[in-house]
Amino acid sequence: MKKILIIMMICAIFALCAQNVYAQPFSWYFKPAKSGAQPEVIPEAKDFADEFNTIYMGNPESKKIYLTFDAGYENGNVEKILDVLKEKDVKGAFFVLPNIIKKNTDLIARMKDEGHLICNHTKSHKDMSKITDFSEFEKELKGVEDVLYEKTGYEIDKFYRPPEGRFSEENLKFASDMGYYTVFWSLAYADWDNNKQMNPERALELVLARTHNGCVALFHPTSSTNAEILGKYIDTLKEQGYEFGTLYEFIQDNKKEEVENEEN
């Protein structure tokens, strides 16, 4: 009897250790490369991240850029960003919070009407890596879905970005089980603090230097610097032969690459 109890205790300990590893928190990051090369992204989590529906960097042979924006509120610059995207005929993905949906419903409708994706940035903008219960995780994503549908009648595009890039392997599985792609990035810079905006010329130089084939770019549309440089950024990349795609195109492009690799 004692042996059975000991075995059960050992099994329980192993199960708990496995669960803790599965719930280990991570913060997404990348190491910028030089000369337009693709950066290194979070090596300690990349292997298991690739097992789930994650998006962070595309085909290294494809001169394609995917623009994404984390939009929690409007301060006049989100509208300016939309004006630029419309002028340049480029589509983006906006990861939104309930606040901007409720207070700026017309802006959200404009995003959708102009062909942009309305994606999920969670209900509470909390550290999602601390969530280990599926029902709690589901509430965070469903909260945005419900507000969007209530205010606009639109269904959300099932792409999810965890606030501040905080996640766990368990989180990725939860999102995948809900039919979502978790979207990270391979280009970003410190643009989120409206009181500490980078000089526009320096910012443009920085993001152009970090742009690469298959780039998933993260910008905050509340940034006055981004509103000022976005048009020039797009024009310069087009001159360099880059194209701009949507996250749906990312999925299709990635599937094509997988099929080609299998055939080869």
C-alpha positions in Angstrom: 0.0 0.0 0.0 2.9 2.3 0.9 4.5 1.6 -2.4 1.3 2.5 -4.3 1.0 5.8 -2.4 4.7 6.7 -3.1 4.2 6.0 -6.8 1.1 8.1 -6.8 2.9 10.9 -5.1 5.8 10.7 -7.6 3.4 10.8 -10.5 1.6 13.8 -9.0 4.9 15.7 -8.6 5.9 14.9 -12.2 2.5 16.1 -13.4 2.8 19.3 -11.4 6.3 20.0 -12.7 5.1 19.4 -16.3 2.1 21.8 -15.8 4.4 24.5 -14.3 6.7 24.2 -17.4 3.7 24.5 -19.7 2.6 27.7 -17.8 6.1 29.2 -17.7 5.8 33.0 -18.5 7.7 34.6 -21.4 8.0 38.1 -22.8 8.3 38.2 -26.6 11.4 39.9 -28.0 13.7 39.9 -31.0 17.3 40.8 -31.6 17.6 43.2 -34.5 19.9 42.2 -37.4 21.9 44.3 -39.8 21.6 44.9 -43.5 17.9 43.9 -43.8 18.5 40.4 -42.4 15.8 38.7 -40.4 16.2 39.1 -36.6 16.6 36.3 -34.1 13.3 35.9 -32.1 13.0 34.6 -28.5 15.0 31.3 -29.0 13.9 29.9 -25.7 10.2 29.8 -26.8 10.4 29.6 -30.6 10.3 25.8 -30.9 7.1 25.3 -29.0 5.6 28.6 -30.4 5.9 27.1 -33.9 3.7 24.2 -32.8 0.7 26.4 -32.4 -1.0 29.0 -34.7 1.6 31.8 -34.2 2.6 34.6 -36.5 5.7 36.7 -36.0 7.9 36.6 -39.1 7.3 35.4 -42.7 9.2 34.0 -45.7 12.8 35.2 -45.7 12.7 35.1 -49.5 9.6 37.3 -49.8 9.8 41.1 -49.9 6.5 41.4 -48.0 5.6 43.5 -45.0 2.7 43.0 -42.6 1.6 46.1 -40.7 0.0 45.7 -37.3 -1.2 48.3 -34.8 -2.1 48.0 -31.1 -4.9 50.5 -30.6 -6.4 51.0 -27.1 -7.7 54.5 -27.5 -7.9 57.5 -29.9 -6.0 60.7 -29.4 -6.2 62.1 -32.9 -3.3 60.0 -34.3 -5.2 56.9 -35.0 -7.3 58.8 -37.5 -4.2 60.2 -39.0 -2.8 56.7 -39.4 -5.9 55.6 -41.2 -5.7 58.6 -43.5 -2.1 57.6 -44.5 -3.1 54.0 -45.0 -6.0 55.0 -47.2 -3.8 57.4 -49.2 -1.1 54.7 -49.8 -3.6 51.9 -50.4 -2.1 49.7 -47.7 -4.1 47.5 -45.3 -3.2 46.8 -41.7 -4.4 44.8 -38.7 -5.6 46.8 -35.6 -5.5 45.0 -32.3 -8.2 46.7 -30.3 -9.4 47.0 -26.7 -13.1 47.5 -25.7 -12.4 51.2 -24.8 -11.8 52.3 -28.4 -14.7 50.2 -29.7 -17.1 51.9 -27.3 -15.8 55.4 -27.4 -14.8 55.6 -31.1 -17.2 53.2 -32.8 -17.2 55.3 -36.0 -13.4 54.9 -36.2 -13.7 51.1 -35.8 -16.3 51.0 -38.5 -14.0 53.0 -40.8 -11.2 50.5 -40.2 -13.5 47.7 -41.4 -15.0 49.7 -44.3 -11.5 50.5 -45.6 -10.4 46.9 -45.5 -8.4 46.7 -42.3 -8.6 43.8 -39.9 -10.1 44.3 -36.4 -8.3 42.0 -34.1 -8.2 41.1 -30.4 -6.0 42.7 -27.8 -8.0 41.3 -24.8 -10.7 42.8 -22.6 -8.6 44.0 -19.7 -5.1 44.4 -21.2 -3.7 42.3 -18.4 -0.6 40.0 -18.2 -2.1 36.9 -20.0 0.9 34.7 -18.9 -0.6 34.7 -15.4 -3.8 33.0 -16.7 -3.7 29.2 -16.4 -7.5 28.6 -16.5 -9.1 28.3 -20.0 -12.4 29.8 -19.0 -10.6 33.0 -17.7 -8.6 33.2 -20.8 -11.7 32.7 -23.0 -13.4 35.6 -21.1 -10.6 38.0 -22.0 -11.0 37.3 -25.8 -14.8 36.9 -25.8 -15.1 40.2 -24.0 -13.7 42.0 -27.1 -15.7 39.9 -29.5 -18.9 40.7 -27.7 -18.3 44.4 -27.5 -17.3 44.6 -31.2 -20.4 42.8 -32.3 -22.7 44.7 -30.0 -21.4 48.1 -31.2 -20.8 47.4 -34.9 -22.4 44.1 -35.9 -18.9 43.0 -37.1 -17.3 39.7 -36.2 -13.7 40.0 -35.0 -10.9 38.8 -37.2 -9.4 35.9 -35.2 -6.0 37.2 -34.6 -4.9 37.8 -31.0 -2.0 39.8 -29.5 -1.1 39.4 -25.8 -0.6 42.7 -24.1 3.1 43.6 -23.8 3.9 40.3 -25.5 3.5 38.3 -22.3 2.5 34.7 -22.9 3.0 31.0 -22.0 2.9 27.8 -24.0 -0.5 27.2 -22.3 -1.8 30.5 -23.5 -0.8 29.7 -27.1 -2.8 26.5 -26.9 -5.8 28.2 -25.4 -5.8 30.8 -28.2 -5.4 28.0 -30.8 -8.3 26.1 -29.3 -10.4 29.2 -29.7 -9.6 29.3 -33.4 -7.2 32.3 -33.0 -3.7 33.0 -34.4 -1.4 34.5 -31.8 0.4 37.4 -33.4 3.8 38.7 -32.2 6.3 40.8 -34.2 9.7 41.0 -35.7 10.0 44.8 -35.8 9.1 47.3 -33.1 10.5 50.3 -31.3 9.8 52.4 -28.2 6.8 54.3 -29.5 4.1 53.7 -26.9 4.8 56.5 -24.5 3.2 59.7 -25.8 5.3 61.8 -23.5 8.6 60.3 -24.8 8.3 60.3 -28.5 11.4 59.6 -30.6 12.5 62.2 -33.0 10.8 61.4 -36.4 13.9 61.4 -38.4 15.6 59.0 -36.0 12.5 56.8 -35.7 12.2 56.5 -39.5 15.9 55.6 -39.8 15.5 53.0 -37.1 12.4 51.2 -38.4 13.8 51.2 -42.0 17.0 49.6 -40.7 15.0 46.9 -38.9 12.7 46.1 -41.8 13.4 42.8 -43.5 11.7 40.2 -45.7 8.6 38.7 -44.1 8.5 41.5 -41.5 5.6 41.7 -39.1 5.8 45.3 -37.9 4.2 46.5 -34.6 3.3 50.2 -34.3 1.2 52.1 -31.8 -1.2 54.3 -33.8 -1.5 56.8 -30.9 2.1 57.8 -31.5 2.5 61.3 -33.1 5.9 60.2 -34.5 4.3 57.2 -36.2 1.6 59.4 -37.7 4.3 61.7 -39.1 6.6 59.0 -40.5 4.3 56.3 -41.7 3.7 57.7 -45.2 7.5 58.1 -45.8 8.1 54.6 -44.4 5.6 53.0 -46.8 6.9 55.1 -49.8 10.5 54.1 -49.1 9.8 50.4 -48.8 7.7 50.4 -52.0 10.6 52.1 -53.7 12.8 49.2 -52.4 10.5 46.7 -54.0 8.5 45.7 -50.9 4.8 44.8 -50.9 2.4 45.1 -48.0 0.2 42.1 -47.1 -2.6 41.2 -44.6 -2.4 38.6 -41.9 -4.7 36.4 -43.9 -2.2 36.6 -46.8 0.5 35.8 -44.3 -1.3 32.5 -43.5 -1.7 31.7 -47.2 1.9 32.6 -48.0 3.1 30.4 -45.2 1.1 27.5 -46.3 2.5 27.8 -49.9 6.0 27.9 -48.4 5.3 24.7 -46.4 4.0 22.9 -49.5 7.0 24.0 -51.6 9.4 22.7 -48.9 7.6 19.4 -48.7 7.8 19.0 -52.5 11.5 19.8 -52.5 
